[in-house]
Amino acid sequence: MLFGFITSIFLNSMGLVMAQTGPQQKPGPNTPDRPVALTGKHTFKTFSEITDPRILNCLPLKAKEISIVSERGGHFARYKIGEADFMHFQDYLWEASMGNSAHKRGSMGSEGEPVSWKYISQRFKASGLDLQANGWEPLENATLYYGPSKKNGAITVYFYDRKAGIVYHTAGYW
């Protein structure tokens, strides 16, 4: 309880509870008057149920069956989405960054290439999440994508399995 209170004070002081919605992000019918920063494990049926702007900025509007593990420094997400909607979301992210990313789209060495389940699970584990212990099934046909990065190094990394229609992503806030 105290941790949640301290986290809330920290987020307020950093201005992280101010929601900014654009054409891709729309508040849902159950959205509280003020955004809520999530910590811990959560599940949602749709994007519109989520109120944490730090998560909404990294999540496609058409995501469904969403599982989130959120911490102070970032979050992990698992969700279902069709390929066309996911690729449209990637385009949206880059257009919305208006050239302010610390790296250019496609400039990261392995972007758009297949990645192994071993690589994905090691990357998440190094960031603090054991995928299998959280019940997240292996992605057998995943491709790696990067979102725009901030000047401080904060970035969201996406692993999309087209055959399964499932994305895992890890986001750092810094």
C-alpha positions as protocol buffer text, in pm:
chain_id: "A"
residue {
  index: 1
  type: MET
  ca { x: 0 y: 0 z: 0 }
}
residue {
  index: 2
  type: LEU
  ca { x: 275 y: 245 z: 95 }
}
residue {
  index: 3
  type: PHE
  ca { x: 468 y: 152 z: -222 }
}
residue {
  index: 4
  type: GLY
  ca { x: 163 y: 238 z: -433 }
}
residue {
  index: 5
  type: PHE
  ca { x: 125 y: 573 z: -257 }
}
residue {
  index: 6
  type: ILE
  ca { x: 493 y: 659 z: -305 }
}
residue {
  index: 7
  type: THR
  ca { x: 475 y: 549 z: -669 }
}
residue {
  index: 8
  type: SER
  ca { x: 170 y: 773 z: -719 }
}
residue {
  index: 9
  type: ILE
  ca { x: 355 y: 1073 z: -569 }
}
residue {
  index: 10
  type: PHE
  ca { x: 656 y: 1001 z: -790 }
}
residue {
  index: 11
  type: LEU
  ca { x: 442 y: 974 z: -1104 }
}
residue {
  index: 12
  type: ASN
  ca { x: 261 y: 1298 z: -1021 }
}
residue {
  index: 13
  type: SER
  ca { x: 590 y: 1478 z: -966 }
}
residue {
  index: 14
  type: MET
  ca { x: 720 y: 1352 z: -1301 }
}
residue {
  index: 15
  type: GLY
  ca { x: 400 y: 1450 z: -1484 }
}
residue {
  index: 16
  type: LEU
  ca { x: 343 y: 1090 z: -1589 }
}
residue {
  index: 17
  type: VAL
  ca { x: -23 y: 1076 z: -1497 }
}
residue {
  index: 18
  type: MET
  ca { x: -122 y: 1328 z: -1760 }
}
residue {
  index: 19
  type: ALA
  ca { x: -292 y: 1139 z: -2041 }
}
residue {
  index: 20
  type: GLN
  ca { x: -237 y: 1251 z: -2396 }
}
residue {
  index: 21
  type: THR
  ca { x: -464 y: 1084 z: -2644 }
}
residue {
  index: 22
  type: GLY
  ca { x: -427 y: 1106 z: -3015 }
}
residue {
  index: 23
  type: PRO
  ca { x: -619 y: 951 z: -3303 }
}
residue {
  index: 24
  type: GLN
  ca { x: -477 y: 608 z: -3214 }
}
residue {
  index: 25
  type: GLN
  ca { x: -562 y: 634 z: -2845 }
}
residue {
  index: 26
  type: LYS
  ca { x: -915 y: 687 z: -2721 }
}
residue {
  index: 27
  type: PRO
  ca { x: -1035 y: 678 z: -2363 }
}
residue {
  index: 28
  type: GLY
  ca { x: -1279 y: 398 z: -2287 }
}
residue {
  index: 29
  type: PRO
  ca { x: -1619 y: 413 z: -2118 }
}
residue {
  index: 30
  type: ASN
  ca { x: -1471 y: 315 z: -1781 }
}
residue {
  index: 31
  type: THR
  ca { x: -1184 y: 564 z: -1796 }
}
residue {
  index: 32
  type: PRO
  ca { x: -1158 y: 749 z: -1464 }
}
residue {
  index: 33
  type: ASP
  ca { x: -1142 y: 1128 z: -1454 }
}
residue {
  index: 34
  type: ARG
  ca { x: -770 y: 1096 z: -1394 }
}
residue {
  index: 35
  type: PRO
  ca { x: -530 y: 839 z: -1544 }
}
residue {
  index: 36
  type: VAL
  ca { x: -422 y: 560 z: -1312 }
}
residue {
  index: 37
  type: ALA
  ca { x: -63 y: 434 z: -1305 }
}
residue {
  index: 38
  type: LEU
  ca { x: -66 y: 55 z: -1289 }
}
residue {
  index: 39
  type: THR
  ca { x: 176 y: -162 z: -1095 }
}
residue {
  index: 40
  type: GLY
  ca { x: 173 y: -540 z: -1071 }
}
residue {
  index: 41
  type: LYS
  ca { x: -6 y: -796 z: -1289 }
}
residue {
  index: 42
  type: HIS
  ca { x: -324 y: -705 z: -1476 }
}
residue {
  index: 43
  type: THR
  ca { x: -546 y: -849 z: -1748 }
}
residue {
  index: 44
  type: PHE
  ca { x: -780 y: -661 z: -1978 }
}
residue {
  index: 45
  type: LYS
  ca { x: -1010 y: -762 z: -2260 }
}
residue {
  index: 46
  type: THR
  ca { x: -945 y: -448 z: -2466 }
}
residue {
  index: 47
  type: PHE
  ca { x: -733 y: -136 z: -2493 }
}
residue {
  index: 48
  type: SER
  ca { x: -1020 y: 84 z: -2371 }
}
residue {
  index: 49
  type: GLU
  ca { x: -1005 y: -69 z: -2021 }
}
residue {
  index: 50
  type: ILE
  ca { x: -648 y: 53 z: -1957 }
}
residue {
  index: 51
  type: THR
  ca { x: -597 y: 392 z: -1790 }
}
residue {
  index: 52
  type: ASP
  ca { x: -218 y: 416 z: -1754 }
}
residue {
  index: 53
  type: PRO
  ca { x: -88 y: 659 z: -2020 }
}
residue {
  index: 54
  type: ARG
  ca { x: 261 y: 507 z: -2003 }
}
residue {
  index: 55
  type: ILE
  ca { x: 112 y: 178 z: -2122 }
}
residue {
  index: 56
  type: LEU
  ca { x: -134 y: 330 z: -2368 }
}
residue {
  index: 57
  type: ASN
  ca { x: 153 y: 499 z: -2553 }
}
residue {
  index: 58
  type: CYS
  ca { x: 304 y: 158 z: -2637 }
}
residue {
  index: 59
  type: LEU
  ca { x: -12 y: -44 z: -2700 }
}
residue {
  index: 60
  type: PRO
  ca { x: -210 y: -73 z: -3025 }
}
residue {
  index: 61
  type: LEU
  ca { x: -571 y: 46 z: -3009 }
}
residue {
  index: 62
  type: LYS
  ca { x: -689 y: -289 z: -3149 }
}
residue {
  index: 63
  type: ALA
  ca { x: -502 y: -502 z: -2893 }
}
residue {
  index: 64
  type: LYS
  ca { x: -721 y: -756 z: -2711 }
}
residue {
  index: 65
  type: GLU
  ca { x: -678 y: -1024 z: -2445 }
}
residue {
  index: 66
  type: ILE
  ca { x: -410 y: -807 z: -2285 }
}
residue {
  index: 67
  type: SER
  ca { x: -184 y: -919 z: -2000 }
}
residue {
  index: 68
  type: ILE
  ca { x: 41 y: -657 z: -1838 }
}
residue {
  index: 69
  type: VAL
  ca { x: 311 y: -671 z: -1574 }
}
residue {
  index: 70
  type: SER
  ca { x: 391 y: -313 z: -1477 }
}
residue {
  index: 71
  type: GLU
  ca { x: 675 y: -183 z: -1264 }
}
residue {
  index: 72
  type: ARG
  ca { x: 812 y: 162 z: -1182 }
}
residue {
  index: 73
  type: GLY
  ca { x: 1069 y: 161 z: -1461 }
}
residue {
  index: 74
  type: GLY
  ca { x: 860 y: 1 z: -1734 }
}
residue {
  index: 75
  type: HIS
  ca { x: 614 y: -270 z: -1823 }
}
residue {
  index: 76
  type: PHE
  ca { x: 577 y: -597 z: -2010 }
}
residue {
  index: 77
  type: ALA
  ca { x: 272 y: -678 z: -2223 }
}
residue {
  index: 78
  type: ARG
  ca { x: 121 y: -973 z: -2407 }
}
residue {
  index: 79
  type: TYR
  ca { x: -177 y: -928 z: -2639 }
}
residue {
  index: 80
  type: LYS
  ca { x: -349 y: -1048 z: -2953 }
}
residue {
  index: 81
  type: ILE
  ca { x: -373 y: -841 z: -3271 }
}
residue {
  index: 82
  type: GLY
  ca { x: -401 y: -900 z: -3645 }
}
residue {
  index: 83
  type: GLU
  ca { x: -101 y: -839 z: -3870 }
}
residue {
  index: 84
  type: ALA
  ca { x: -246 y: -543 z: -4062 }
}
residue {
  index: 85
  type: ASP
  ca { x: -346 y: -371 z: -3736 }
}
residue {
  index: 86
  type: PHE
  ca { x: -5 y: -432 z: -3580 }
}
residue {
  index: 87
  type: MET
  ca { x: 183 y: -298 z: -3882 }
}
residue {
  index: 88
  type: HIS
  ca { x: -51 y: 4 z: -3895 }
}
residue {
  index: 89
  type: PHE
  ca { x: 32 y: 67 z: -3529 }
}
residue {
  index: 90
  type: GLN
  ca { x: 406 y: 52 z: -3605 }
}
residue {
  index: 91
  type: ASP
  ca { x: 355 y: 313 z: -3879 }
}
residue {
  index: 92
  type: TYR
  ca { x: 150 y: 526 z: -3638 }
}
residue {
  index: 93
  type: LEU
  ca { x: 425 y: 516 z: -3371 }
}
residue {
  index: 94
  type: TRP
  ca { x: 687 y: 639 z: -3612 }
}
residue {
  index: 95
  type: GLU
  ca { x: 468 y: 908 z: -3766 }
}
residue {
  index: 96
  type: ALA
  ca { x: 369 y: 1032 z: -3419 }
}
residue {
  index: 97
  type: SER
  ca { x: 736 y: 1055 z: -3314 }
}
residue {
  index: 98
  type: MET
  ca { x: 781 y: 1325 z: -3582 }
}
residue {
  index: 99
  type: GLY
  ca { x: 1150 y: 1250 z: -3620 }
}
residue {
  index: 100
  type: ASN
  ca { x: 1225 y: 1288 z: -3249 }
}
residue {
  index: 101
  type: SER
  ca { x: 1346 y: 931 z: -3200 }
}
residue {
  index: 102
  type: ALA
  ca { x: 1708 y: 882 z: -3095 }
}
residue {
  index: 103
  type: HIS
  ca { x: 1734 y: 627 z: -3376 }
}
residue {
  index: 104
  type: LYS
  ca { x: 1586 y: 607 z: -3726 }
}
residue {
  index: 105
  type: ARG
  ca { x: 1326 y: 349 z: -3818 }
}
residue {
  index: 106
  type: GLY
  ca { x: 1491 y: 38 z: -3954 }
}
residue {
  index: 107
  type: SER
  ca { x: 1838 y: 138 z: -3832 }
}
residue {
  index: 108
  type: MET
  ca { x: 1853 y: -115 z: -3549 }
}
residue {
  index: 109
  type: GLY
  ca { x: 2049 y: -415 z: -3676 }
}
residue {
  index: 110
  type: SER
  ca { x: 1799 y: -697 z: -3631 }
}
residue {
  index: 111
  type: GLU
  ca { x: 1469 y: -514 z: -3679 }
}
residue {
  index: 112
  type: GLY
  ca { x: 1224 y: -702 z: -3898 }
}
residue {
  index: 113
  type: GLU
  ca { x: 1417 y: -1027 z: -3859 }
}
residue {
  index: 114
  type: PRO
  ca { x: 1297 y: -1351 z: -3701 }
}
residue {
  index: 115
  type: VAL
  ca { x: 1404 y: -1413 z: -3341 }
}
residue {
  index: 116
  type: SER
  ca { x: 1412 y: -1734 z: -3141 }
}
residue {
  index: 117
  type: TRP
  ca { x: 1206 y: -1809 z: -2833 }
}
residue {
  index: 118
  type: LYS
  ca { x: 1533 y: -1846 z: -2643 }
}
residue {
  index: 119
  type: TYR
  ca { x: 1633 y: -1490 z: -2738 }
}
residue {
  index: 120
  type: ILE
  ca { x: 1292 y: -1349 z: -2640 }
}
residue {
  index: 121
  type: SER
  ca { x: 1278 y: -1525 z: -2304 }
}
residue {
  index: 122
  type: GLN
  ca { x: 1638 y: -1425 z: -2221 }
}
residue {
  index: 123
  type: ARG
  ca { x: 1569 y: -1063 z: -2311 }
}
residue {
  index: 124
  type: PHE
  ca { x: 1259 y: -1050 z: -2091 }
}
residue {
  index: 125
  type: LYS
  ca { x: 1432 y: -1234 z: -1808 }
}
residue {
  index: 126
  type: ALA
  ca { x: 1722 y: -988 z: -1818 }
}
residue {
  index: 127
  type: SER
  ca { x: 1464 y: -709 z: -1780 }
}
residue {
  index: 128
  type: GLY
  ca { x: 1303 y: -884 z: -1483 }
}
residue {
  index: 129
  type: LEU
  ca { x: 1022 y: -1103 z: -1619 }
}
residue {
  index: 130
  type: ASP
  ca { x: 1025 y: -1480 z: -1650 }
}
residue {
  index: 131
  type: LEU
  ca { x: 775 y: -1536 z: -1932 }
}
residue {
  index: 132
  type: GLN
  ca { x: 709 y: -1903 z: -1864 }
}
residue {
  index: 133
  type: ALA
  ca { x: 663 y: -1846 z: -1490 }
}
residue {
  index: 134
  type: ASN
  ca { x: 395 y: -1590 z: -1583 }
}
residue {
  index: 135
  type: GLY
  ca { x: 220 y: -1839 z: -1812 }
}
residue {
  index: 136
  type: TRP
  ca { x: 313 y: -1667 z: -2138 }
}
residue {
  index: 137
  type: GLU
  ca { x: 344 y: -1934 z: -2406 }
}
residue {
  index: 138
  type: PRO
  ca { x: 644 y: -1949 z: -2640 }
}
residue {
  index: 139
  type: LEU
  ca { x: 628 y: -1747 z: -2960 }
}
residue {
  index: 140
  type: GLU
  ca { x: 754 y: -1985 z: -3227 }
}
residue {
  index: 141
  type: ASN
  ca { x: 752 y: -1748 z: -3528 }
}
residue {
  index: 142
  type: ALA
  ca { x: 833 y: -1407 z: -3382 }
}
residue {
  index: 143
  type: THR
  ca { x: 976 y: -1106 z: -3563 }
}
residue {
  index: 144
  type: LEU
  ca { x: 1152 y: -821 z: -3383 }
}
residue {
  index: 145
  type: TYR
  ca { x: 1037 y: -457 z: -3409 }
}
residue {
  index: 146
  type: TYR
  ca { x: 1152 y: -143 z: -3230 }
}
residue {
  index: 147
  type: GLY
  ca { x: 943 y: 159 z: -3143 }
}
residue {
  index: 148
  type: PRO
  ca { x: 1089 y: 509 z: -3150 }
}
residue {
  index: 149
  type: SER
  ca { x: 1339 y: 570 z: -2869 }
}
residue {
  index: 150
  type: LYS
  ca { x: 1374 y: 867 z: -2640 }
}
residue {
  index: 151
  type: LYS
  ca { x: 1697 y: 1059 z: -2606 }
}
residue {
  index: 152
  type: ASN
  ca { x: 1749 y: 896 z: -2262 }
}
residue {
  index: 153
  type: GLY
  ca { x: 1742 y: 548 z: -2416 }
}
residue {
  index: 154
  type: ALA
  ca { x: 1385 y: 453 z: -2323 }
}
residue {
  index: 155
  type: ILE
  ca { x: 1241 y: 225 z: -2591 }
}
residue {
  index: 156
  type: THR
  ca { x: 970 y: -32 z: -2652 }
}
residue {
  index: 157
  type: VAL
  ca { x: 1071 y: -358 z: -2816 }
}
residue {
  index: 158
  type: TYR
  ca { x: 803 y: -568 z: -2987 }
}
residue {
  index: 159
  type: PHE
  ca { x: 808 y: -939 z: -3069 }
}
residue {
  index: 160
  type: TYR
  ca { x: 525 y: -1025 z: -3308 }
}
residue {
  index: 161
  type: ASP
  ca { x: 423 y: -1377 z: -3407 }
}
residue {
  index: 162
  type: ARG
  ca { x: 215 y: -1337 z: -3724 }
}
residue {
  index: 163
  type: LYS
  ca { x: 91 y: -1697 z: -3724 }
}
residue {
  index: 164
  type: ALA
  ca { x: -35 y: -1679 z: -3366 }
}
residue {
  index: 165
  type: GLY
  ca { x: -136 y: -1311 z: -3387 }
}
residue {
  index: 166
  type: ILE
  ca { x: 37 y: -1247 z: -3055 }
}
residue {
  index: 167
  type: VAL
  ca { x: 272 y: -966 z: -2949 }
}
residue {
  index: 168
  type: TYR
  ca { x: 501 y: -951 z: -2648 }
}
residue {
  index: 169
  type: HIS
  ca { x: 653 y: -615 z: -2577 }
}
residue {
  index: 170
  type: THR
  ca { x: 884 y: -471 z: -2317 }
}
residue {
  index: 171
  type: ALA
  ca { x: 887 y: -98 z: -2249 }
}
residue {
  index: 172
  type: GLY
  ca { x: 1132 y: 106 z: -2044 }
}
residue {
  index: 173
  type: TYR
  ca { x: 1037 y: 451 z: -1916 }
}
residue {
  index: 174
  type: TRP
  ca { x: 1361 y: 583 z: -1762 }
}
